[in-house]
Amino acid sequence: MYPKEQLWQEMTFLSYYLHWPREEVMKLDHLERRRWCREVSEVNRKLNGPDKQNKIELK
């Protein structure tokens, strides 16, 4: 089973940055949700520089 804490972190991250409601985030499968988290993190890194922590660490 997917770690509950990590699921909540990913959901919160996407909801915050993309303004997606819970229902939309929950429709994403695991791989797609992680891909969105990586993409949003990369955009934040490019906009804010590597020293900012506006990203989610995926394990």
Buried (B, 14 or more C-beta within 10 A) or exposed (E): EEEEEBBEBBBEBBBEBEEBEEEEBEEBEEEEBBEBBEEBBEEBBEEEEEEEEBBBEBE
